[in-house]
Amino acid sequence: MSAFEPNAVLRAALDGRLEPWLLRLLGGLGAAVGRFGLVRDGDSILVGVSGGKDSLVLALLLELRRRRVRDRYRLGAAMALWDEFPFPDGYVETLEDFFRLIEVPFSVVRGSMYGERGREGFSCYRCSRERRRLVFGEALRRGFPVVAFGHHLDDFAQTALSNLAERGALETMRPRRSWLDGSVEVVRPLMLVRESSVRTAAARLALPVGSAGCPFKADNRRLELAPIVANLAKMHRLAREKIVEAALSVPESGGRAGESAWKSAT
């Protein structure tokens, strides 16, 4: 890949001239931030970057928001790369150009996908867990106790249906959650934004979306549930929102209360 060159829409946004559709998207992120306390004054937030549309849109929106609000927060980004499945030549450099352009400090942490355990029993879930572990370590090393992931509304709805079908529990991801005994807080500011809006934004902004060709994509249960959620949304246009509303109204396993603020957020 060659050096990243922003298109006119992205350049205008970085100059403070946001088109109406981008303002609406930023409003969706802001709604989640405000109602669930996902970004607080003085936070240091590291965006976990995969190269996909979700994490790149999230990083850009958080930076655009940072320039427009009174909350003072520090923003960074990091990507976990597996030695076994690298990105195409030049892609990481293109991504570095992008983050340099939007003025978000970016770093790459590398590791072995299989580690000491080897390939036996490896899955999409384990890969995700190990990538998260690398990102958490990088966040703590760089002084970012808050990590933001790009899970959107569709991810929340699909997770809820997966848990309902497999575990008999109507649960989904939480907007904000502690990990590593409270050393890291995970936040998901795109939780009120539909995937279709994220996809449109990535295309209109010509973001440098890339893929390392993960061999475990077929194991991703959320992707299998995506068409089911889409069909439910044909029956009722707010099906995604209603599914997530129901899941977040249920107390988490272990006795922790669910997010009762959800009802005021819809």
Secondary structure, 3 states (H helix, E strand, C coil): CCCCCCCHHHHHHHCCCCCHHHHHHHHHHHHHHHHHCCCCCCCEEEEEECCCHHHHHHHHHHHHHHCCCCCCCEEEEEEEEECCCCCCCCHHHHHHHHHHHCCCCEEEEEECCCHHHCCCCCCHHHHHHHHHHHHHHHHHHHCCCEEECCCCHHHHHHHHHHHHHHHCCCCCCCCEEEEHHHCEEEECCCCCCCHHHHHHHHHHCCCCCCCCCCCCHHHCHHHHHHHHHHHHHHHCCCHHHHHHHHHHCCCCCCCCCCCHHHHHHC
